[in-house]
Amino acid sequence: MPDITDGYVLRTISFTLWWVSKEEHETMFAPMLRRLGASKVVFCCFDPAPTVDRQARTYLGWLGRPPFATGAVKPRTVSLQFAIRSII
């Protein structure tokens, strides 16, 4: 368990993946989400280029709420909403 100061507000990123095909959801996202659950840590780097801004776009933490697939406007697609609470 990380050493977190009481009262500290963790950085959180929320994003939605629109138009994920049902095949992508079943083969890639659903197995990953089953493994992560609510207690395993996820690492996401949204800027892989080695620049000074990369740390501000890197998140290591837990899913804030379990994402679930909801129907999208486009046929045979779903959308997934994510929220990651980061400890870095």
N, C-alpha and C positions, 0 to 999 in steps of 0.2 A: 504494500500500500504506500503511495507516495506521501511525503511530508508536505501537507498543505496547511497554510496559515488560516486560522479561523477568520471568517468574514471575507476572505478573498473570493472575488468573482472570477470563475474560470472563463477563459475565452471560449466562445461557442460559435460554430459555423453551421448555418442551416442552408441546405440547397436541395433542389429537386431535379431528378433526372427524368425528363419528359420523353415520351415515345420510346420506351424500352420494349423491344419485341417480347412476346410471351416466351419464345425460345431462349432469348438471352436471360430473361428472368429465371426460368427454370434451370438452366444449365450453369449460370454464373452467379447471379445475385442470391437466389434462394439458399444454395448450399453455404455460401459465405455468411449470410445472416444467421443461419442455423448454428454455425460454428461459433460466431461471435457472441450471440445472445446479448445479455445486458451486462455481463461481468468481464468479458475479454476485451483487451485493448486493441484498438485499430490505429494504424499509422497511415495518414494521407498527406501527400506532398503535391500541392497544386502548382508548383513552379520547379520543375526538375533542373532548370538551368542553374549552374553554380554562380549565383549572384548574391549580393548582400541582402536582397529582398526575399530570398528563399525562406528564411526562418519565419518571417511574418505570414507566410503562406503554407506553413507546415503544421499539422495537427497530430497529436498523439494523445489518445484518450478513449473515452467510452461513448457509445451511442446514447444520445440523450433520450431518445424514445425509439422503440422498435419500429423500423420502417415496414410498411406493408404496401402491397401493390394495389393501386386503385385504377379504375378504368380511365382511359384517355380518350380524347376526341378522335384520334386516328384509329381506324379498325385494327384489331389484333395487337394492340400495344397497351402498355400500362405505364403509370408514372410512380416513381419511388421518392419519398421525401426522407431526407436524412438530417440529423442534427448531431454534431460531434462536440462534446465538452472536452477541451484540451488541457493537459497539465503542463504543456510547454508553451 
